[in-house]
Amino acid sequence: MSNERLTDVERMRTDALAGTLDRRQVLKRGMALGLSAPIIAGLLAACGDDDEDVVGDVEDVGTGADATTPAEADEETPEMEDAETPAGEETPEMDDAETPESEGASGSAGGGGLLRLLWWQAPTILNPHLAQGTKDFDASQVCLEPLANYNSSGELVPFLAAEIPSLENGDVAEDGLSVTWRLRENVKWHDGEDFTADDVAFTFDFVANEETTATTFAVYDPIESVDVVDDHTVTLNFKQPTPAWYDPYVGPNGMILPEHVFADHVGAEARSAPANLMPIGTGPFMVREFRPADVVLYDRFEDYWDDGKPYFDSVELKGGGDSDTVARSVIQTGEGDYAWNIQSQPEILAQMEEEGGLGEIVSTPGSSAERIMVNFANPNEEVDGAFSEPSTQHPIFQHKKARNAIALAIQRDLIAEQLYGDGGVATSNNLNVPPAFVSPNTSWEYDLEQAQALLDEAGVAGGNLVYQTSINAVRQRTQEIIKQSLEQLGFTVELKTVEASIFFSSDAGNPDTASHFYADLEMYTNGPSSPYPIAWAERYRTDSIAQKSNNWSENNITRYNNPEFDVLHDQAQTELDPEIQAELFIAMNDMSVMDFVEIPIIHRSSVAAVVNTLTGYNGATFMSDVWDIKDWRREE
């Protein structure tokens, strides 16, 4: 960002704090300056909670020049119950009698009043293909939909698709080179336009355009072309045999964009689309108002395709606060109905449940692991105005023995017991699902004496380390535990915490994002959003390194460079034999663990606080918490 623009932003912030600028004026000026959504969000926060309706102006505000970030939703990625059908085998499928449409055909929609969702990480954008954190994917999926989702049993459930493709019905090619999706008819966009196959094809065009720098690019990269067969049929043609044919258009990465809304906002114009902040979807709820880094308000879509749904009349997704606060708001004070991603110490949660009685803690098997990322580049060496560029080497972590020493200094069982309880277990693997892909070859130990010996062998006599994460009580306590061990090894450790809405934002102009990684170590939760985690594994590829030249939009934020890993990943992209698939993913996991690229700490469950009167929600390992929000109801 230029010095002139910084001056403009500072002046706007001063005026907002003084009360001479209201939210509408901030949005208009932000549009004129081309500011990114996170920066606009900060300015809106400075305005306070004025009551002026700003919806009309939100539609005119783009997200500026912020870059996008890795394809996997890095923070607490949506999850699915132990799906054991990796790829190349018969696909998970549901019979027509089991689809959500048939389940919800009885009864009438609406009448349920307000559903209050509490996300302690506030969304900053509502276009999932330009988003980074799960907070943004979740807020998007209340109003946008994919062709299919996974349910809690690991079965594919049709949403905008009329049925699930399979080898048996002939829609999945035996050679793995194509798949045909048949679409649901009589589906409307929120503005009344018809949903058709052209929208599915357009979504591919939007994501595949390299100038869009879509965060979901890796998921759609295997596609050569999308053929529109008719208004309600599309065929995806793959560049090579593709075992994960069900990755594109499915789950959090699969949400469809309307061509008539985004047609003029592809490529370099993608982040200027008004619909990034005020989306038009096909989902059960439509956005009424969005205040970035604060709240999203939705109203029931009266022409929703699933008869009798949704039950609730409106939804409020409120961002901010912390894990303890949002859990307490559901369990003790009744100020919320559902609180996402509860990462609180077990004794605090137990006390809440004992003293509250209005709600409970619900846990779903997770796909993600809390982990420490090790920076292979130098965060203190400037290259063309940027740091942590892959052309540099980290002065300490260029030594494998030094990285090994860091791993030996992490007391994972203590962290699991004291800070996670039933919410997670100590792990030695970066890839923890599906079961067929979990490596039996790794282990972990806590041994400071061995760690010191390795540092001595590497010629590393301590040093200064910056260890960063998002603001969160459990994470900050984890930092403190690990810092104590690292200081016993002679390191001076600076603990840095960043507001989650910034840390997980897609703002190329903000040096504090996770993808910039201007630190030595950083920590958060990450995991695959598909039972065939090929896109997730791109985070270790040599040709996927996040850096200034790609606006930090690629997946490999550690700047790890190992062509041997690339060979394994290349083979896994086309391998149709399930046994060989398992061998490849286990080998990739082992390389990431034993080369100490990322140091896994806790295999986390997906934990939420749910009010006692809420029913119909079904956590699924690879999915957003709100994947089935159309089925949620309240029962007194």
DRENMIRO-170521 format. One record per residue (C-alpha): x, y, z; residue in three letters. Coordinates in steps of 0.05 Angstrom, whole numbers, padded with zeros to 5 digits, always signed. Example, Ala and Ser with C-alpha at 12.3 -4.5 7.8 and 13.67 -1.06 7.14 Angstrom:
<atoms>
+00246-00090+00156ALA+00273-00021+00143SER
</atoms>
This chain:
<atoms>
+00000+00000+00000MET+00028+00068-00019SER+00044+00121+00033ASN-00011+00165+00003GLU-00063+00110+00013ARG-00038+00099+00084LEU-00049+00172+00097THR-00120+00167+00070ASP-00135+00106+00113VAL-00107+00140+00175GLU-00148+00202+00161ARG-00211+00161+00152MET-00198+00123+00217ARG-00188+00189+00254THR-00253+00218+00225ASP-00291+00154+00242ALA-00268+00154+00313LEU-00286+00227+00319ALA-00356+00212+00294GLY-00351+00256+00232THR-00356+00195+00186LEU-00414+00146+00189ASP-00413+00074+00162ARG-00444+00093+00095ARG-00390+00146+00083GLN-00335+00097+00103VAL-00361+00046+00053LEU-00364+00097-00004LYS-00294+00124+00009ARG-00267+00053+00017GLY-00294+00036-00051MET-00262+00097-00082ALA-00195+00080-00052LEU-00200+00006-00072GLY-00188-00016+00000LEU-00192-00090+00018SER-00249-00118+00059ALA-00207-00128+00123PRO-00184-00055+00121ILE-00256-00032+00110ILE-00278-00076+00167ALA-00229-00042+00214GLY-00254+00026+00193LEU-00326+00005+00203LEU-00309-00018+00272ALA-00282+00052+00287ALA-00352+00079+00270CYS-00383+00041+00327GLY-00453+00012+00323ASP-00492+00067+00287ASP-00560+00045+00266ASP-00558+00070+00195GLU-00577+00020+00142ASP-00515+00009+00098VAL-00538-00049+00056VAL-00547-00011-00008GLY-00477+00017-00005ASP-00445-00049+00013VAL-00465-00073-00056GLU-00422-00019-00086ASP-00359-00035-00047VAL-00308-00084-00074GLY-00255-00120-00035THR-00199-00079-00065GLY-00133-00110-00082ALA-00127-00161-00028ASP-00097-00227-00050ALA-00123-00295-00039THR-00093-00351+00002THR-00084-00426+00002PRO-00137-00472-00026ALA-00151-00507+00039GLU-00190-00468+00091ALA-00134-00463+00138ASP-00168-00448+00204GLU-00209-00506+00232GLU-00224-00534+00163THR-00294-00564+00156PRO-00293-00637+00172GLU-00325-00705+00157MET-00336-00769+00197GLU-00281-00820+00180ASP-00297-00828+00106ALA-00264-00891+00082GLU-00276-00884+00008THR-00214-00845-00014PRO-00222-00851-00089ALA-00218-00899-00146GLY-00270-00940-00109GLU-00345-00937-00112GLU-00367-00867-00092THR-00406-00851-00029PRO-00478-00844-00050GLU-00548-00836-00022MET-00611-00866-00050ASP-00664-00816-00073ASP-00706-00834-00012ALA-00650-00810+00033GLU-00639-00742+00002THR-00652-00679+00042PRO-00708-00659-00004GLU-00750-00720+00011SER-00737-00714+00085GLU-00761-00642+00087GLY-00820-00646+00040ALA-00871-00644+00096SER-00890-00582+00136GLY-00884-00509+00117SER-00823-00464+00116ALA-00812-00408+00165GLY-00842-00392+00232GLY-00779-00408+00271GLY-00759-00336+00286GLY-00686-00317+00292LEU-00628-00366+00293LEU-00567-00336+00330ARG-00499-00362+00308LEU-00436-00342+00345LEU-00369-00346+00308TRP-00312-00319+00350TRP-00273-00308+00286GLN-00313-00257+00246ALA-00321-00265+00170PRO-00291-00212+00125THR-00313-00236+00056ILE-00372-00277+00029LEU-00341-00306-00034ASN-00313-00374-00015PRO-00268-00377-00076HIS-00231-00315-00051LEU-00233-00333+00022ALA-00182-00361+00070GLN-00210-00379+00138GLY-00267-00426+00154THR-00304-00366+00183LYS-00312-00340+00112ASP-00331-00407+00082PHE-00383-00418+00136ASP-00414-00349+00128ALA-00417-00361+00053SER-00450-00429+00058GLN-00511-00401+00094VAL-00530-00370+00027CYS-00489-00406-00027LEU-00492-00480-00043GLU-00449-00534-00077PRO-00472-00591-00120LEU-00465-00638-00060ALA-00441-00644+00012ASN-00418-00701+00056TYR-00463-00722+00113ASN-00441-00748+00181SER-00435-00819+00153SER-00388-00798+00098GLY-00441-00804+00043GLU-00449-00754-00012LEU-00515-00717-00007VAL-00542-00679-00068PRO-00557-00606-00060PHE-00557-00569-00127LEU-00546-00637-00160ALA-00607-00680-00173ALA-00568-00744-00159GLU-00497-00767-00143ILE-00455-00792-00201PRO-00428-00863-00197SER-00397-00918-00237LEU-00463-00955-00232GLU-00506-00901-00263ASN-00454-00888-00316GLY-00439-00816-00297ASP-00369-00830-00272VAL-00323-00853-00328ALA-00286-00918-00314GLU-00221-00887-00340ASP-00226-00830-00290GLY-00226-00777-00345LEU-00295-00748-00336SER-00356-00743-00292VAL-00426-00720-00309THR-00469-00682-00259TRP-00545-00678-00268ARG-00572-00615-00236LEU-00634-00601-00196ARG-00689-00566-00236GLU-00732-00506-00216ASN-00677-00476-00172VAL-00676-00400-00166LYS-00622-00351-00148TRP-00640-00302-00094HIS-00654-00248-00147ASP-00704-00293-00183GLY-00659-00316-00240GLU-00657-00390-00258ASP-00599-00433-00235PHE-00571-00471-00296THR-00512-00511-00320ALA-00482-00446-00346ASP-00471-00424-00274ASP-00433-00488-00259VAL-00388-00479-00320ALA-00378-00405-00303PHE-00354-00422-00232THR-00299-00463-00263PHE-00280-00406-00310ASP-00278-00358-00251PHE-00234-00403-00208VAL-00189-00428-00264ALA-00170-00358-00288ASN-00101-00349-00259GLU-00111-00274-00250GLU-00169-00289-00203THR-00118-00323-00157THR-00174-00363-00126ALA-00161-00397-00060THR-00197-00459-00088THR-00155-00462-00151PHE-00121-00528-00132ALA-00189-00562-00125VAL-00209-00545-00197TYR-00140-00549-00229ASP-00149-00622-00250PRO-00207-00601-00296ILE-00190-00590-00370GLU-00259-00564-00389SER-00332-00563-00368VAL-00383-00581-00422ASP-00454-00555-00416VAL-00495-00614-00443VAL-00562-00580-00430ASP-00591-00531-00380ASP-00588-00584-00325HIS-00528-00627-00344THR-00453-00614-00342VAL-00394-00659-00357THR-00326-00646-00325LEU-00268-00668-00368ASN-00204-00680-00331PHE-00133-00668-00356LYS-00114-00739-00334GLN-00146-00796-00296PRO-00172-00765-00232THR-00190-00807-00170PRO-00218-00746-00134ALA-00271-00729-00186TRP-00317-00710-00128TYR-00272-00653-00102ASP-00295-00598-00150PRO-00364-00570-00135TYR-00370-00609-00070VAL-00369-00583+00002GLY-00338-00518+00025PRO-00296-00511-00039ASN-00355-00527-00084GLY-00403-00469-00077MET-00431-00444-00144ILE-00428-00372-00165LEU-00482-00340-00209PRO-00455-00322-00278GLU-00503-00263-00287HIS-00475-00231-00224VAL-00400-00245-00232PHE-00392-00244-00308ALA-00357-00177-00307ASP-00314-00194-00247HIS-00268-00250-00269VAL-00192-00249-00265GLY-00161-00184-00243ALA-00231-00156-00231GLU-00251-00212-00183ALA-00239-00174-00119ARG-00278-00113-00142SER-00344-00152-00146ALA-00398-00123-00102PRO-00424-00194-00092ALA-00362-00212-00053ASN-00395-00175+00004LEU-00469-00182-00016MET-00474-00249-00050PRO-00532-00276-00091ILE-00540-00350-00077GLY-00588-00408-00082THR-00585-00426-00008GLY-00640-00426+00045PRO-00622-00356+00069PHE-00605-00292+00032MET-00559-00238+00057VAL-00595-00176+00082ARG-00535-00140+00111GLU-00461-00154+00120PHE-00414-00115+00164ARG-00345-00144+00151PRO-00309-00168+00214ALA-00374-00159+00253ASP-00440-00191+00232VAL-00479-00222+00175VAL-00555-00218+00175LEU-00596-00265+00132TYR-00669-00273+00115ASP-00706-00336+00094ARG-00708-00346+00019PHE-00781-00357+00004GLU-00768-00391-00064ASP-00719-00442-00036TYR-00719-00507-00075TRP-00728-00554-00015ASP-00803-00550+00002ASP-00819-00537+00074GLY-00750-00509+00090LYS-00717-00472+00121PRO-00752-00469+00188TYR-00720-00405+00214PHE-00743-00337+00189ASP-00676-00303+00196SER-00604-00317+00217VAL-00554-00273+00252GLU-00481-00296+00247LEU-00444-00253+00297LYS-00369-00251+00296GLY-00319-00232+00349GLY-00306-00246+00422GLY-00269-00309+00443ASP-00283-00382+00450SER-00301-00379+00524ASP-00348-00320+00515THR-00388-00350+00457VAL-00394-00417+00492ALA-00419-00383+00555ARG-00469-00343+00514SER-00502-00408+00491VAL-00495-00451+00553ILE-00505-00401+00610GLN-00537-00337+00587THR-00579-00360+00528GLY-00555-00304+00483GLU-00539-00351+00426GLY-00564-00416+00395ASP-00500-00444+00366TYR-00427-00427+00379ALA-00374-00452+00331TRP-00304-00479+00342ASN-00302-00482+00418ILE-00229-00483+00436GLN-00232-00475+00512SER-00198-00511+00569GLN-00238-00572+00592PRO-00248-00549+00664GLU-00278-00483+00640ILE-00327-00520+00595LEU-00346-00569+00651ALA-00360-00510+00697GLN-00403-00477+00644MET-00445-00539+00634GLU-00453-00549+00709GLU-00474-00478+00722GLU-00512-00465+00657GLY-00563-00516+00636GLY-00586-00478+00574LEU-00541-00515+00525GLY-00488-00568+00517GLU-00421-00581+00485ILE-00425-00625+00423VAL-00365-00658+00391SER-00356-00686+00321THR-00296-00726+00296PRO-00249-00678+00262GLY-00202-00678+00203SER-00155-00624+00228SER-00093-00619+00271ALA-00068-00560+00312GLU+00004-00554+00288ARG+00066-00511+00286ILE+00090-00488+00218MET+00165-00480+00211VAL+00189-00424+00165ASN+00242-00448+00116PHE+00253-00376+00091ALA+00283-00317+00128ASN+00230-00272+00158PRO+00282-00218+00173ASN+00313-00212+00104GLU+00280-00164+00056GLU+00274-00181-00018VAL+00239-00130-00063ASP+00199-00102-00005GLY+00177-00170+00022ALA+00202-00219+00075PHE+00201-00295+00080SER+00214-00299+00006GLU+00233-00370-00019PRO+00299-00344-00048SER+00324-00337+00025THR+00340-00390+00076GLN+00323-00389+00149HIS+00388-00381+00189PRO+00367-00433+00240ILE+00315-00477+00207PHE+00356-00490+00145GLN+00385-00543+00191HIS+00341-00605+00197LYS+00369-00620+00266LYS+00346-00552+00290ALA+00276-00566+00265ARG+00278-00634+00299ASN+00298-00600+00364ALA+00236-00557+00361ILE+00193-00619+00353ALA+00227-00651+00413LEU+00211-00590+00455ALA+00135-00597+00449ILE+00101-00635+00505GLN+00040-00657+00467ARG+00008-00701+00520ASP+00010-00644+00570LEU-00022-00596+00521ILE-00076-00647+00503ALA-00093-00663+00575GLU-00092-00592+00604GLN-00119-00552+00546LEU-00162-00597+00502TYR-00191-00654+00544GLY-00244-00689+00501ASP-00232-00638+00446GLY-00169-00670+00419GLY-00113-00721+00427VAL-00038-00716+00418ALA-00017-00735+00348THR+00047-00747+00309SER+00014-00741+00241ASN-00004-00680+00199ASN-00056-00722+00161LEU-00104-00756+00209ASN-00162-00777+00164VAL-00187-00819+00130PRO-00164-00880+00169PRO-00134-00914+00108ALA-00086-00856+00099PHE-00063-00849+00172VAL+00010-00866+00178SER+00032-00920+00228PRO+00105-00899+00218ASN+00110-00836+00260THR+00117-00823+00334SER+00132-00765+00380TRP+00171-00754+00444GLU+00188-00697+00491TYR+00263-00697+00504ASP+00299-00632+00517LEU+00365-00666+00528GLU+00363-00697+00459GLN+00339-00631+00430ALA+00399-00595+00459GLN+00446-00647+00431ALA+00417-00638+00361LEU+00425-00562+00366LEU+00497-00571+00387ASP+00509-00617+00328GLU+00478-00566+00281ALA+00520-00510+00310GLY+00459-00472+00333VAL+00469-00435+00399ALA+00399-00410+00412GLY+00375-00347+00377GLY+00314-00302+00373ASN+00248-00333+00351LEU+00181-00300+00336VAL+00125-00350+00349TYR+00056-00326+00325GLN-00015-00349+00326THR-00086-00321+00328SER-00114-00291+00392ILE-00145-00349+00430ASN-00137-00369+00503ALA-00119-00442+00489VAL-00070-00423+00434ARG-00037-00371+00478GLN-00031-00421+00534ARG+00000-00471+00485THR+00049-00417+00465GLN+00069-00407+00537GLU+00081-00481+00549ILE+00124-00488+00487ILE+00161-00423+00500LYS+00184-00449+00568GLN+00216-00510+00535SER+00248-00470+00479LEU+00279-00421+00528GLU+00310-00480+00564GLN+00345-00494+00498LEU+00375-00424+00496GLY+00324-00390+00450PHE+00294-00322+00464THR+00221-00328+00444VAL+00175-00271+00427GLU+00102-00292+00430LEU+00059-00255+00379LYS-00016-00259+00374THR-00058-00231+00317VAL-00133-00217+00314GLU-00163-00277+00278ALA-00201-00234+00227SER-00132-00207+00205ILE-00091-00270+00214PHE-00137-00311+00170PHE-00155-00255+00122SER-00140-00253+00048SER-00108-00184+00049ASP-00043-00182+00010ALA-00028-00114+00039GLY-00028-00138+00111ASN+00038-00168+00135PRO+00005-00202+00195ASP-00033-00255+00155THR-00016-00328+00164ALA+00004-00335+00090SER+00054-00278+00095HIS+00087-00316+00153PHE+00133-00260+00175TYR+00154-00300+00236ALA+00197-00361+00251ASP+00141-00406+00277LEU+00066-00401+00272GLU+00010-00444+00297MET-00063-00458+00279TYR-00108-00515+00259THR-00109-00544+00189ASN-00135-00606+00155GLY-00166-00632+00090PRO-00237-00617+00067SER-00243-00680+00026SER-00233-00755+00038PRO-00183-00754-00018TYR-00137-00699+00008PRO-00099-00684-00056ILE-00113-00609-00054ALA-00094-00605+00019TRP-00026-00638+00005ALA-00009-00581-00043GLU+00013-00543+00019ARG+00080-00579+00013TYR+00092-00573-00062ARG+00152-00536-00090THR+00110-00501-00143ASP+00058-00478-00093SER+00100-00432-00049ILE+00066-00370-00023ALA+00106-00308-00040GLN+00101-00236-00063LYS+00099-00253-00137SER+00034-00291-00128ASN+00005-00245-00075ASN+00015-00300-00023TRP-00043-00339-00055SER-00010-00407-00059GLU-00016-00464-00009ASN+00056-00475+00014ASN+00064-00423+00068ILE+00125-00456+00100THR+00165-00445+00035ARG+00185-00519+00038TYR+00222-00542-00025ASN+00229-00616-00038ASN+00221-00644-00109PRO+00215-00715-00080GLU+00150-00695-00048PHE+00126-00667-00115ASP+00137-00735-00147VAL+00093-00769-00096LEU+00039-00717-00103HIS+00040-00721-00179ASP+00029-00796-00175GLN-00027-00790-00124ALA-00064-00742-00171GLN-00076-00798-00221THR-00072-00862-00180GLU-00137-00902-00182LEU-00114-00962-00140ASP-00137-00951-00067PRO-00079-00990-00038GLU-00027-00949-00076ILE-00065-00886-00058GLN-00056-00902+00016ALA+00018-00916+00007GLU+00027-00849-00028LEU-00010-00807+00024PHE+00025-00842+00081ILE+00092-00827+00048ALA+00073-00754+00038MET+00051-00748+00110ASN+00115-00781+00134ASP+00157-00734+00093MET+00122-00673+00122SER+00131-00700+00193VAL+00201-00728+00189MET+00228-00668+00152ASP+00196-00626+00207PHE+00159-00580+00158VAL+00098-00577+00203GLU+00099-00605+00273ILE+00031-00635+00291PRO+00008-00626+00363ILE-00066-00643+00372ILE-00115-00680+00327HIS-00175-00638+00343ARG-00249-00655+00346SER-00299-00605+00319SER-00330-00577+00382VAL-00391-00532+00386ALA-00438-00504+00439ALA-00511-00517+00423VAL-00573-00492+00458VAL-00618-00547+00484ASN-00677-00528+00440THR-00639-00533+00374LEU-00647-00596+00332THR-00632-00620+00262GLY-00557-00604+00260TYR-00510-00660+00241ASN-00435-00648+00246GLY-00396-00679+00188ALA-00320-00685+00188THR-00303-00650+00123PHE-00361-00601+00122MET-00378-00532+00147SER-00417-00531+00212ASP-00475-00500+00174VAL-00475-00548+00115TRP-00545-00572+00134ASP-00573-00507+00163ILE-00636-00515+00122LYS-00654-00574+00166ASP-00644-00539+00233TRP-00705-00529+00277ARG-00724-00507+00347ARG-00763-00552+00392GLU-00785-00526+00460GLU
</atoms>
